[in-house]
Amino acid sequence: MPHIVHRIGIHAPVTQVLQALATAEGVAGWWTRHTSGSADPGGLMTAAFQNPKGEEIGRFVIETLPHASDTELQWRVKEGPVEWVNTEISFSLSSQDGQTIVRFAHRHWPDAEEFMAHCSMKWATFLLSLRQLVEQGTGRPAPDDLKIDNWN
Amino acid sequence: MPHIVHRIGIHAPVTQVLQALATAEGVAGWWTRHTSGSADPGGLMTAAFQNPKGEEIGRFVIETLPHASDTELQWRVKEGPVEWVNTEISFSLSSQDGQTIVRFAHRHWPDAEEFMAHCSMKWATFLLSLRQLVEQGTGRPAPDDLKIDNWN
């Protein structure tokens, strides 16, 4: 099944990048401000997206899987758009050349069609938002996220 | 084989977006300034990348395939990094909600590993550069492209 994969480097220690990924408060700083629940292993985190009018346009319920290692996080999508349900999202971190390298993957899409293409582009901009949060203190989470096409 | 797919919307007519994709001069405005040759069907275009010192760090030779339609462009990679050779890059354009929607694909990677992840992230930023070029008149082609990790 098709996968989205991205790679980004962040000028900050691994522990600081992990903080932005391993708690709902951290995720609210770069993905969507309306993130709540628990990002602990076994916990459920809800990430909701609103349009500029404050109406909900999407909602994901995500389970954090048991950590395979100290530098790897894995989420499973429990609820959301049908294409997302049971997909897996992972962040694998390493230290290279004074940067924290984040290998991102969103795996097991039903097909590599237009919605995956939209989400691939959105993930790239959210990873830039994550970098901005960690390096500069402020990310660009929804609803102030960069709009990339007529879908969002 | 794995594919990179992205989707972006540009606030400009389809013909204006095509101009930035269908000539070497256009491509030089958003991908790499050192683009030369012919982007006509059957033609060969060379896109070279330099580091800040002006040393070449990569070079691609790309053949434009016969146009399947007026709103679709397809490239085949003839020379470049081994993972790129014989891959296909395509841009499919449509008009939706007052935007030109670009469906981008880079198909037939040998695997969805780290280099593809790097290139997926880079393509996303080059598509933002394409949008900036078309909407605002100035893109961000290499060597002034956004650096995304320790590889470039």
Interface residues (C-beta under 8 A of the other chain):
Chain A: P2 H3 I4 V5 H6 R7 I8 G9 Q96 D97 G98 Q99 I101 R103 F104 A105 A112 E113 E114 M116 A117 H118 S120 M121 A124 T125 L127 L128 I148 D149 N150 W151
Chain B: P2 H3 I4 V5 H6 R7 I8 G9 Q96 D97 G98 Q99 I101 R103 F104 A105 A112 E113 E114 M116 A117 H118 S120 M121 A124 T125 L127 L128 I148 D149 N150 W151
